[in-house]
Amino acid sequence: MLLSKHRAIKYTEKDEQEVTLLGSRRRHSFYLVGITTEIAKKYKNSVHAIVDNTFFAHTLKKSFKKEKRISVEPKRITLKLILELLEKKY
């Protein structure tokens, strides 16, 4: 959603399936790590992940420690936050 809005990147259903397939391979600790890594790689962009669960955010930070383009922020996800992110030029 934010890829399309702020980066003018066309993200089709085929792209989504490709990234999901590549990211789901067992070379990553979690499928979420793999998919996020593949998005950063494919679009040569940084990714900022906001994670509602503090424990899981900490686990993801450890998993992404070698990835300079991916950051993780523990933060409560609310409708207000989502609307703010859509308005913000991230």
N, C-alpha and C positions, 0 to 999 in steps of 0.2 A: 504494500500500500504506500509506504513512504518512499520506496524506490521509484515508483511511478510519479508520485506527486512532486518530489523535491529534486530528483536527479534526472528527470526526463528519460528514464530508462524504461523501455518497453519490456514488460515482464509477462510473457504469455503462459498459457497452461502447459505448453510443451517445455518451456524453460523451467517451470516449477517442477514438472515430473523429472526432468534431467537432473536438476540440482538435488532433488529428494533422493533419487536413485544413487547418485554419486556419494551423497552425504550419509546414506544409510549403510554403506559398506562397513565392515567390522574393523577397519583400521583406526577408528575413532572410539573413544571411551563411551560416548553417548551419541545417539543419532542427532541430537540437537547440536552437538559440537561439530559433527560432520557436515550437516546442512549449512550451518552458519559459516563454517570455513569455506565451503564450496561457493556460497554466495559472495563472500569477500574476494575469493579468487577469480570467479567468473566475471564480476563487474569491476574488479580492481578498485574497490572502495573500502572504506573503513565501516565497521558495523558496531553499533552501540546497542547492547542488549539490556533491557530493563527487566529484572526478574523479581517477582513478587515474594518468593520464598528465600529468606536470608541464607539458610543452610545450602540450598541448591545454587544460589548466586556464588557463594564461596567455593563450592565444588566446581562450578563452571570457570571461575577465575583461575583455579589451579589448572584446569584443562586447557585454557587459552593462554597460559603464561608465555608460550613461545610465539604466539600470534600477535604481532605488533598492531595489526589493523582491527583487532577485535577487543572491545572493552565491555565489562559487565558492571551494572549498577543495581544493587539491591534497592528496590523502591516499590511501594504499594501501587498497584496498577488500578486506576479508577477511570471512569468515563471522562472525568475532567482532565486527567493526565493525557488520555488518548487524544482528546480534542485539542489540548495545548500542543501536543507533538505534531498534529496534522497542520496546525496554524504556523508553527515555528519552522523556520528554514534550517533544518537540521543538517 
